[in-house]
Amino acid sequence: MSIEKYSLEKVLSIQPWTDTLFSFTMTRPAHFKFTAGQFARIGLKVGDELVVRAYSVVSSPFDETLEFFSIVVPDGAFTSNLQHLRIGDELYLEKIPYGFLTLARYQLPLPKDLWLLATGTGLAPFLSMLQDFETWSKYQHIHLVYSVRTASELAYVERIQEMAETFGEGHSGFKFVPIITREPNAVLHQRLPQLIENGELEQFVGLQFNPESTHVMLCGNPEMVEETKEALKARGLSMNRRGEGNIAVENYW
C-alpha cells in the first residue's frame, strides 16, 4: 500500500452518540473534492501496519472540514482503535473520493420524489446530500427514513432539523421518518422491508412508490439493503443502471 496515496490530517472534534456510535471531524485538504454521497478511505497506523476503511462523508461538499459517522466493531482492527481518537490525533486520508451513490446517477425517471433509506451509520451520505442546496431544488418530496434498534441510536436528529431549515427553507415536501425496531411502542417499529411490503411506510409518509417518479437510495446493513431492494422491486421499481431506474445502493461493504 503506497503511503503517497494519502495525506495526513488532524482530528478536530469527536461526538459520542452511544457506547458504540460516534462522529468525528478532521481537517480537509484543499485537493479533496467530492460529491454528496461519496465516501472517503481513511487510515490509521496499528503497529507498523496502515489499516484503511471506507467511510461515507457526512459533510457538505462545501464544508471546510470533513465529518464521518462510525460504529465500533468489537475487536475490529480499525474501529477498536478509532474509538480512542483524541483531538489533534492524525489520520490518513486517501487523496481521492469514491462511490456512485450520488444524485447525478439519475437520468430517468426525472427527479421528483426522493427516498433516502438508511440504517445505522448508513445515514452519513444522506446527511451530505441534505446539505447541498441542489438536492432541495431538484425534488418536490424528500423522505429521510432512518432505522435504528433503540431510540438512543437516533443520532443527528437535531442536525437534520437544522439542515431542513437552512438548506430546505421554503421547501414543504420534506419528512424525517425514524424507525425504532426494538421498541414496539414506536409509531414505526418493523424492519424496512416489512414496512414496504405491508404499505405502512407509504401510508405514514402519504406518498406511494411510483416507477415514473421515484428515486430510492439505500445505505446501511448489507442484509437490509438486499431485502429492501427486493421489496422495492416487488413494488415495480427497478435498479438504476446506466442512469435509468429507481433504486441505487452503496457497494463499499
Backbone bond lengths (Angstrom), bond angles and torsions (degrees), N, CA, C in turn:
res aa  C-N    CA-C-N  psi(-1)  N-CA   C-N-CA  omega(-1)  CA-C   N-CA-C  phi
1 M - - - 1.468 - - 1.525 109.09 -
2 S 1.331 116.64 120.47 1.457 120.69 -176.01 1.524 111.09 -80.55
3 I 1.327 115.66 121.85 1.462 120.51 -179.34 1.519 111.59 -68.63
4 E 1.337 117.26 -19.11 1.463 120.91 179.77 1.522 112.06 -67.18
5 K 1.314 117.17 -16.05 1.471 121.44 179.20 1.522 112.05 -72.37
6 Y 1.351 116.72 -10.69 1.466 121.44 -170.68 1.522 112.28 -119.19
7 S 1.319 113.63 151.93 1.464 119.01 166.41 1.522 107.30 -108.98
8 L 1.317 117.18 154.97 1.454 122.40 -178.48 1.525 108.50 -98.80
9 E 1.343 116.39 119.05 1.463 122.02 -174.87 1.524 110.90 -120.09
10 K 1.330 116.14 159.58 1.466 121.43 -176.77 1.528 111.82 -106.93
11 V 1.324 115.36 141.82 1.464 121.74 174.77 1.528 108.71 -72.55
12 L 1.340 115.89 130.46 1.468 121.05 -176.84 1.525 112.72 -105.06
13 S 1.332 117.06 -33.73 1.466 119.92 -179.20 1.522 109.19 -157.21
14 I 1.328 115.09 158.50 1.460 122.35 179.13 1.527 108.00 -136.97
15 Q 1.340 116.46 130.25 1.461 121.94 -179.34 1.530 109.24 -123.48
16 P 1.340 117.97 103.79 1.468 118.79 174.89 1.530 110.09 -76.52
17 W 1.331 116.12 138.55 1.468 121.24 176.38 1.530 110.08 -106.48
18 T 1.323 115.72 -48.56 1.462 122.75 175.13 1.530 106.72 -140.08
19 D 1.330 116.28 -173.18 1.468 119.34 177.56 1.521 111.94 -64.55
20 T 1.326 117.30 -21.36 1.465 120.37 -175.44 1.525 113.69 -121.97
21 L 1.319 118.58 2.48 1.462 122.19 179.65 1.526 109.85 -126.48
22 F 1.319 116.62 134.07 1.459 119.68 176.19 1.528 109.48 -154.72
23 S 1.329 115.25 158.91 1.454 122.48 174.09 1.520 108.49 -118.85
24 F 1.319 115.26 156.35 1.460 119.03 175.07 1.518 109.17 -148.28
25 T 1.317 115.40 152.86 1.460 121.12 174.81 1.523 108.57 -116.21
26 M 1.332 114.09 155.11 1.465 120.04 179.41 1.519 108.83 -145.46
27 T 1.301 115.69 165.77 1.459 119.94 178.71 1.525 109.68 -63.73
28 R 1.324 114.42 150.25 1.463 120.97 179.63 1.528 108.90 -117.26
29 P 1.322 116.74 116.58 1.467 118.50 178.62 1.521 110.73 -70.25
30 A 1.307 116.76 150.86 1.465 121.72 -176.17 1.519 112.14 -59.91
31 H 1.330 117.16 -28.54 1.462 119.68 -176.45 1.525 113.24 -79.22
32 F 1.340 118.13 -12.09 1.470 119.77 -173.35 1.532 110.29 -86.58
33 K 1.321 116.29 98.71 1.463 122.91 178.72 1.524 108.27 -107.69
34 F 1.319 116.90 137.51 1.457 119.54 179.23 1.530 110.18 -146.45
35 T 1.319 114.88 163.43 1.463 122.84 175.85 1.522 108.16 -103.70
36 A 1.320 117.63 142.06 1.466 121.01 178.70 1.524 109.96 -52.59
37 G 1.341 115.33 126.96 1.452 121.28 -178.20 1.512 112.97 109.02
38 Q 1.329 117.68 -16.93 1.463 119.75 -179.39 1.534 111.26 -80.59
39 F 1.345 115.08 167.89 1.455 119.66 178.71 1.520 111.24 -122.64
40 A 1.328 113.54 159.16 1.462 121.68 178.12 1.520 108.83 -112.23
41 R 1.319 115.93 158.47 1.463 121.55 174.11 1.524 107.68 -108.07
42 I 1.337 114.64 118.39 1.463 122.19 -174.64 1.523 109.03 -113.82
43 G 1.325 115.80 138.16 1.454 120.25 -178.76 1.515 112.91 -126.78
44 L 1.317 115.23 153.36 1.468 120.73 170.64 1.521 108.40 -141.98
45 K 1.317 114.31 154.19 1.454 120.31 -178.86 1.537 109.53 -82.80
46 V 1.325 115.44 125.36 1.455 122.43 173.09 1.522 105.64 -118.62
47 G 1.319 116.31 100.19 1.457 120.21 -169.49 1.520 108.68 67.91
48 D 1.312 115.79 -126.11 1.462 120.18 178.35 1.522 112.40 -96.24
49 E 1.331 115.97 0.83 1.461 119.83 -175.26 1.525 111.55 -101.14
50 L 1.339 116.97 139.84 1.460 121.81 173.07 1.517 108.06 -93.12
51 V 1.332 116.30 112.48 1.459 121.99 -179.99 1.524 107.96 -98.43
52 V 1.327 116.59 128.52 1.469 121.63 -172.90 1.524 109.96 -123.51
53 R 1.330 116.07 138.73 1.454 121.67 176.09 1.534 109.51 -136.84
54 A 1.328 115.35 158.02 1.469 121.70 179.19 1.522 110.31 -93.05
55 Y 1.338 115.59 135.16 1.461 121.74 178.64 1.526 109.78 -136.32
56 S 1.332 116.70 124.83 1.459 119.02 172.99 1.522 109.79 -64.38
57 V 1.320 115.96 144.23 1.460 121.07 -178.23 1.523 109.93 -83.16
58 V 1.310 116.86 128.30 1.466 122.53 175.31 1.526 110.45 -79.76
59 S 1.304 117.61 -33.79 1.468 122.93 -171.63 1.517 112.35 -63.79
60 S 1.315 114.43 158.06 1.463 120.82 166.84 1.522 109.29 -67.45
61 P 1.343 117.76 147.92 1.465 119.48 175.14 1.524 112.85 -58.58
62 F 1.337 117.08 -14.36 1.458 120.77 -176.01 1.523 112.93 -104.22
63 D 1.342 117.40 1.02 1.464 120.48 178.67 1.526 111.51 -71.71
64 E 1.310 115.46 154.84 1.466 120.42 178.57 1.519 112.57 -85.46
65 T 1.333 116.80 -13.44 1.465 121.26 178.20 1.528 109.12 -122.89
66 L 1.326 115.70 169.59 1.459 121.86 177.61 1.520 109.31 -113.04
67 E 1.327 116.58 134.30 1.459 121.53 179.25 1.526 109.37 -121.89
68 F 1.353 115.09 143.49 1.454 121.40 -179.18 1.527 110.10 -137.42
69 F 1.321 116.04 155.66 1.464 124.06 -176.49 1.526 107.02 -121.93
70 S 1.332 117.25 123.95 1.463 120.48 -171.34 1.524 112.25 -130.30
71 I 1.321 113.88 150.13 1.461 121.23 170.41 1.519 107.98 -110.73
72 V 1.315 116.83 147.03 1.461 121.35 177.17 1.525 108.45 -87.52
73 V 1.310 116.61 117.45 1.461 122.27 175.57 1.530 107.95 -90.59
74 P 1.337 118.86 119.55 1.472 120.19 -178.64 1.531 111.24 -54.67
75 D 1.307 115.33 126.90 1.471 122.47 179.39 1.529 112.96 63.39
76 G 1.322 117.12 16.40 1.460 120.11 178.36 1.520 110.59 -71.25
77 A 1.322 116.42 139.11 1.473 120.40 -177.82 1.512 111.61 -62.80
78 F 1.339 116.85 -28.61 1.462 120.37 -176.39 1.524 111.90 -98.01
79 T 1.331 117.46 -62.48 1.469 119.42 -171.60 1.523 113.18 -69.56
80 S 1.336 118.21 -25.94 1.461 118.72 177.68 1.527 110.72 -66.22
81 N 1.323 116.73 -22.70 1.463 121.35 173.03 1.528 111.06 -93.00
82 L 1.327 115.96 -37.49 1.461 120.26 -177.85 1.528 111.88 -62.00
83 Q 1.330 117.37 -33.09 1.471 120.29 -176.61 1.529 112.73 -65.23
84 H 1.336 116.55 -15.95 1.462 120.01 -179.41 1.532 112.24 -98.31
85 L 1.316 115.71 17.77 1.459 120.27 177.87 1.527 111.43 -55.80
86 R 1.310 114.14 147.89 1.461 120.99 171.50 1.524 108.70 -128.20
87 I 1.312 115.45 153.76 1.463 119.58 177.28 1.531 108.93 -58.59
88 G 1.322 115.38 131.90 1.455 120.85 -177.67 1.513 114.20 98.07
89 D 1.347 117.27 -15.23 1.462 119.89 176.22 1.526 109.83 -64.31
90 E 1.315 116.23 158.35 1.463 121.02 -177.37 1.531 111.06 -109.12
91 L 1.336 114.20 140.21 1.463 122.13 175.86 1.519 108.84 -128.30
92 Y 1.311 115.68 153.99 1.461 121.16 176.34 1.529 109.23 -93.09
93 L 1.318 115.59 135.38 1.468 121.95 179.07 1.519 108.82 -123.08
94 E 1.343 116.55 118.84 1.453 117.97 176.14 1.522 109.02 -63.01
95 K 1.311 116.51 142.10 1.463 121.11 -166.23 1.527 114.34 -74.26
96 I 1.337 118.11 -13.01 1.461 119.57 179.02 1.523 109.69 -123.13
97 P 1.352 117.87 147.66 1.462 121.26 176.47 1.527 110.39 -85.58
98 Y 1.316 115.30 169.24 1.457 121.39 -179.53 1.523 109.84 -136.05
99 G 1.333 115.37 168.05 1.459 120.55 169.68 1.509 114.73 106.33
100 F 1.339 114.29 151.84 1.459 121.87 -177.54 1.528 111.96 -124.21
101 L 1.347 116.54 17.16 1.461 119.72 175.95 1.534 108.17 -83.75
102 T 1.310 115.23 65.80 1.464 121.61 -177.18 1.518 109.13 -127.65
103 L 1.312 116.64 154.20 1.461 120.32 -178.14 1.523 112.38 -67.92
104 A 1.331 116.46 -19.39 1.466 119.74 179.97 1.526 112.13 -65.59
105 R 1.329 117.47 -19.03 1.457 120.12 -178.39 1.528 112.42 -70.02
106 Y 1.335 117.02 -19.99 1.463 120.51 -176.69 1.528 111.19 -85.41
107 Q 1.320 116.32 119.09 1.460 122.52 173.72 1.534 110.35 -110.68
108 L 1.319 116.56 -46.55 1.460 123.18 175.07 1.520 108.41 -138.02
109 P 1.336 118.31 137.00 1.462 126.23 -1.94 1.531 111.39 -68.04
110 L 1.319 114.92 161.42 1.457 120.24 177.73 1.531 109.89 -66.37
111 P 1.336 118.43 151.90 1.465 120.71 -175.54 1.521 113.39 -63.92
112 K 1.317 115.23 129.50 1.460 121.70 174.40 1.531 110.16 -147.48
113 D 1.357 116.09 -58.76 1.463 121.08 -177.69 1.527 109.11 -115.84
114 L 1.329 117.41 122.00 1.459 122.21 -178.41 1.524 109.54 -114.74
115 W 1.330 115.34 122.60 1.462 122.16 175.52 1.517 108.17 -111.72
116 L 1.319 117.76 121.50 1.456 124.07 178.23 1.519 107.54 -110.77
117 L 1.331 118.03 106.34 1.462 123.07 -172.88 1.522 109.59 -109.74
118 A 1.335 116.58 118.17 1.464 120.85 -173.71 1.517 111.43 -133.47
119 T 1.338 114.92 148.52 1.458 121.52 164.27 1.519 107.81 -121.84
120 G 1.342 115.87 143.81 1.461 120.95 174.84 1.517 113.67 52.69
121 T 1.328 115.80 -133.36 1.463 120.96 -177.15 1.530 112.27 -73.80
122 G 1.330 117.09 -4.47 1.462 120.44 173.10 1.517 112.79 -63.90
123 L 1.325 116.19 -6.06 1.467 121.08 174.99 1.523 111.99 -65.80
124 A 1.325 117.19 -27.55 1.468 122.56 -168.78 1.533 115.12 -51.58
125 P 1.336 120.75 -53.65 1.465 118.50 -175.94 1.515 113.05 -63.91
126 F 1.321 116.50 -27.73 1.462 119.71 -179.22 1.528 111.34 -74.67
127 L 1.324 117.00 -30.95 1.459 119.88 174.17 1.526 109.93 -64.23
128 S 1.313 116.77 -38.59 1.464 120.22 176.91 1.526 110.53 -62.19
129 M 1.334 116.66 -43.82 1.473 120.48 179.87 1.523 111.74 -62.82
130 L 1.337 116.13 -36.28 1.468 119.71 -178.52 1.525 112.07 -74.75
131 Q 1.333 116.99 -7.70 1.463 120.94 175.34 1.529 111.09 -105.28
132 D 1.317 115.37 24.40 1.461 121.88 177.37 1.530 107.10 -123.71
133 F 1.312 117.30 116.54 1.472 120.66 -176.54 1.524 112.07 -56.43
134 E 1.330 117.10 -29.27 1.466 119.94 -177.63 1.524 111.56 -62.18
135 T 1.337 117.14 -35.12 1.464 120.75 178.27 1.526 110.61 -58.18
136 W 1.307 115.44 -46.70 1.468 120.74 -176.69 1.531 111.72 -70.10
137 S 1.304 116.85 -31.59 1.471 119.31 -179.48 1.527 112.13 -77.40
138 K 1.327 117.07 -24.48 1.465 120.92 -176.45 1.527 113.38 -80.61
139 Y 1.340 116.35 -36.14 1.465 120.18 -167.40 1.528 112.63 -112.31
140 Q 1.328 115.03 137.16 1.459 120.28 175.69 1.531 111.02 -76.51
141 H 1.323 116.12 -36.92 1.468 121.63 -179.86 1.522 109.16 -125.55
142 I 1.332 116.47 132.48 1.459 122.38 176.14 1.527 107.76 -130.69
143 H 1.328 116.40 121.42 1.458 121.35 -179.29 1.520 109.09 -120.36
144 L 1.309 116.67 114.73 1.458 122.21 176.28 1.520 108.04 -98.53
145 V 1.330 116.45 110.35 1.458 122.55 -176.72 1.527 108.01 -109.42
146 Y 1.323 116.01 119.54 1.465 121.70 -169.94 1.520 109.06 -125.24
147 S 1.328 117.23 110.32 1.457 122.48 -176.87 1.515 111.13 -103.15
148 V 1.345 115.59 126.67 1.463 122.32 177.65 1.528 108.34 -134.10
149 R 1.323 115.90 172.38 1.463 119.18 -179.50 1.525 112.01 -83.85
150 T 1.328 116.76 -43.63 1.463 121.41 -177.80 1.529 109.35 -130.55
151 A 1.321 116.26 159.99 1.458 120.92 -178.34 1.525 111.62 -60.99
152 S 1.328 117.62 -30.75 1.460 120.37 -178.87 1.527 111.91 -65.31
153 E 1.326 117.54 -20.22 1.455 121.46 -179.19 1.529 112.77 -87.34
154 L 1.320 117.74 0.50 1.465 120.97 177.98 1.530 109.39 -77.16
155 A 1.307 116.14 83.96 1.463 121.50 179.78 1.521 110.43 -81.19
156 Y 1.310 115.53 158.38 1.469 123.80 170.87 1.537 114.53 68.02
157 V 1.320 119.05 12.66 1.463 119.68 -174.44 1.535 111.37 -59.43
158 E 1.324 117.71 -47.09 1.465 119.95 179.66 1.523 111.20 -66.46
159 R 1.320 116.48 -38.27 1.468 120.09 179.06 1.533 110.65 -64.34
160 I 1.310 116.99 -36.93 1.469 120.59 178.95 1.524 109.88 -61.60
161 Q 1.318 116.61 -43.38 1.459 120.46 177.90 1.529 110.78 -62.85
162 E 1.324 115.85 -41.15 1.468 119.93 178.11 1.529 111.07 -63.77
163 M 1.317 117.14 -39.98 1.466 120.57 178.20 1.519 110.79 -62.17
164 A 1.325 116.24 -43.35 1.462 120.02 -179.99 1.527 111.04 -62.68
165 E 1.324 115.90 -38.88 1.467 119.59 -179.25 1.524 111.97 -73.36
166 T 1.326 116.45 -36.24 1.461 120.49 -175.83 1.518 112.36 -82.62
167 F 1.319 116.11 -52.78 1.460 120.14 -174.90 1.520 112.35 -88.59
168 G 1.331 116.66 -26.56 1.459 119.96 -178.14 1.514 113.12 -107.58
169 E 1.321 116.52 26.82 1.468 120.33 -179.00 1.520 110.10 -54.56
170 G 1.323 115.69 124.51 1.464 120.41 -179.56 1.515 113.86 86.73
171 H 1.326 117.25 -3.62 1.465 121.91 -179.82 1.528 108.13 -88.53
172 S 1.320 117.04 121.00 1.474 120.30 -174.21 1.519 113.02 -99.86
173 G 1.329 118.29 2.30 1.458 119.72 -172.92 1.515 115.33 -106.90
174 F 1.352 118.15 19.30 1.463 120.35 -178.14 1.523 111.18 -96.37
175 K 1.348 115.25 135.96 1.463 120.19 173.56 1.526 109.37 -136.80
176 F 1.332 114.90 131.96 1.453 121.87 172.47 1.519 107.66 -100.05
177 V 1.341 116.52 123.84 1.463 121.34 -173.30 1.528 109.32 -122.18
178 P 1.339 118.45 99.52 1.466 120.39 175.92 1.524 111.00 -82.68
179 I 1.331 115.91 140.76 1.462 123.08 174.62 1.528 106.65 -122.78
180 I 1.338 117.28 129.32 1.467 121.48 -178.53 1.525 107.59 -122.82
181 T 1.323 116.47 100.53 1.463 120.57 -165.66 1.526 114.58 -74.65
182 R 1.330 118.28 -22.64 1.464 119.86 -178.28 1.523 112.96 -102.84
183 E 1.316 116.47 13.38 1.463 120.87 177.46 1.525 108.12 -123.81
184 P 1.343 116.66 94.75 1.466 120.95 -174.30 1.523 114.16 -61.42
185 N 1.328 117.96 -16.81 1.459 120.15 178.31 1.531 112.46 -85.49
186 A 1.333 117.02 -6.93 1.467 119.76 176.55 1.524 109.41 -65.92
187 V 1.323 116.17 148.92 1.464 120.23 -178.39 1.529 110.19 -57.21
188 L 1.327 116.34 -45.62 1.464 121.81 173.95 1.525 107.73 -119.24
189 H 1.334 116.97 121.17 1.462 119.47 -176.14 1.532 113.47 -136.88
190 Q 1.307 117.68 -0.69 1.456 119.56 174.63 1.525 110.09 -83.81
191 R 1.327 116.87 164.46 1.462 120.56 178.56 1.523 109.82 -70.60
192 L 1.318 114.97 155.75 1.465 120.25 -176.01 1.535 114.01 -52.78
193 P 1.340 119.37 -46.52 1.474 117.41 -179.52 1.530 112.78 -58.32
194 Q 1.339 116.71 -39.86 1.462 119.77 179.64 1.526 111.66 -66.65
195 L 1.339 116.22 -40.33 1.464 120.10 -179.56 1.525 111.67 -66.06
196 I 1.322 116.63 -26.59 1.461 120.35 175.74 1.520 109.80 -79.76
197 E 1.333 116.51 -43.85 1.458 120.51 -178.51 1.522 112.26 -62.45
198 N 1.346 117.38 -40.72 1.466 119.10 -177.29 1.523 113.38 -90.33
199 G 1.333 117.62 -1.98 1.464 121.18 175.63 1.513 115.02 83.37
200 E 1.344 117.97 0.84 1.472 119.90 -175.84 1.525 112.33 -66.36
201 L 1.326 117.61 -35.29 1.464 119.42 -179.03 1.529 110.31 -64.73
202 E 1.311 116.84 -46.49 1.474 120.06 179.22 1.526 111.03 -64.35
203 Q 1.322 115.59 -39.09 1.466 119.29 179.65 1.524 110.53 -64.16
204 F 1.321 116.96 -41.49 1.461 121.03 -179.48 1.529 110.76 -64.31
205 V 1.324 116.15 -42.53 1.462 120.96 -177.67 1.524 111.66 -76.89
206 G 1.327 115.69 -32.58 1.456 119.88 -178.37 1.511 113.40 88.23
207 L 1.352 116.21 25.07 1.465 121.10 179.89 1.516 108.42 -150.66
208 Q 1.325 116.73 139.15 1.459 120.86 -178.95 1.523 111.31 -96.59
209 F 1.319 114.59 152.73 1.459 119.82 171.09 1.533 108.34 -65.66
210 N 1.324 115.38 136.37 1.467 120.17 -176.20 1.524 108.58 -139.37
211 P 1.326 118.54 117.70 1.467 120.62 -179.93 1.518 113.84 -56.14
212 E 1.337 117.11 -22.17 1.466 121.59 -176.90 1.523 113.08 -86.88
213 S 1.344 118.00 -12.47 1.472 118.44 -174.00 1.526 114.69 -143.66
214 T 1.333 118.55 -3.27 1.460 121.63 -171.29 1.517 112.78 -98.65
215 H 1.323 115.94 131.96 1.458 123.33 167.24 1.527 106.81 -114.20
216 V 1.341 117.31 126.74 1.463 122.04 179.08 1.517 109.30 -122.30
217 M 1.333 116.48 130.46 1.457 121.66 175.25 1.524 109.24 -118.10
218 L 1.344 116.12 136.99 1.456 122.16 -178.24 1.516 110.19 -122.51
219 C 1.331 116.32 134.86 1.463 120.14 175.52 1.519 108.52 -152.37
220 G 1.334 116.00 131.70 1.455 119.96 178.98 1.499 111.57 150.24
221 N 1.313 115.66 -148.19 1.447 122.38 -179.34 1.529 111.03 -53.82
222 P 1.337 118.85 127.61 1.465 120.89 -175.73 1.521 113.55 -57.05
223 E 1.330 117.27 -36.69 1.463 120.20 178.71 1.518 110.50 -64.42
224 M 1.354 116.48 -43.17 1.461 119.95 176.79 1.514 110.78 -60.86
225 V 1.323 116.28 -45.25 1.461 120.27 -178.03 1.527 110.30 -58.80
226 E 1.325 117.02 -45.67 1.462 120.80 -177.82 1.524 111.38 -65.23
227 E 1.331 116.91 -46.66 1.461 120.10 -178.51 1.523 111.87 -67.96
228 T 1.318 116.55 -37.33 1.464 119.65 179.80 1.523 110.75 -69.53
229 K 1.320 116.98 -38.62 1.471 120.84 174.31 1.519 110.22 -53.99
230 E 1.316 116.34 -47.70 1.465 119.96 -177.40 1.527 111.34 -66.20
231 A 1.327 116.55 -38.91 1.472 119.67 178.03 1.523 110.92 -63.75
232 L 1.318 117.11 -39.49 1.463 121.39 179.04 1.531 111.20 -69.18
233 K 1.315 116.03 -39.77 1.463 119.64 178.52 1.524 110.62 -64.49
234 A 1.331 116.10 -34.72 1.469 120.07 176.88 1.526 111.75 -66.57
235 R 1.337 116.32 -19.57 1.465 120.82 177.52 1.534 111.92 -92.54
236 G 1.332 116.27 7.06 1.457 120.37 174.97 1.514 115.22 98.12
237 L 1.351 117.55 2.02 1.461 120.03 178.36 1.532 109.55 -85.77
238 S 1.318 116.41 157.19 1.463 121.01 -176.92 1.528 110.46 -124.98
239 M 1.337 115.56 156.23 1.450 120.89 176.45 1.529 109.84 -67.41
240 N 1.329 115.38 142.83 1.465 120.46 179.19 1.532 108.89 -81.62
241 R 1.322 115.35 117.85 1.463 122.06 178.15 1.516 109.24 -135.32
242 R 1.331 114.32 132.22 1.460 121.22 -178.89 1.533 111.54 52.54
243 G 1.347 114.58 36.60 1.460 119.75 174.18 1.506 115.62 89.35
244 E 1.336 118.39 -7.56 1.458 120.53 -178.28 1.524 110.54 -117.45
245 G 1.323 115.36 139.11 1.454 120.96 -179.84 1.516 111.44 120.77
246 N 1.342 115.29 173.73 1.460 121.43 -168.42 1.514 115.65 -100.19
247 I 1.346 118.50 -34.93 1.460 122.24 -165.69 1.528 111.06 -106.91
248 A 1.326 115.88 127.21 1.463 121.50 176.28 1.524 108.75 -124.94
249 V 1.337 117.06 141.68 1.458 121.44 -179.49 1.517 109.70 -132.06
250 E 1.345 115.39 160.34 1.451 120.31 173.42 1.523 109.35 -91.86
251 N 1.323 117.33 140.70 1.462 121.89 -172.24 1.530 113.82 -119.71
252 Y 1.342 119.23 22.87 1.461 118.36 -175.85 1.524 113.60 -88.16
253 W 1.312 118.31 -0.71 1.469 120.28 -177.98 1.518 110.13 -67.25
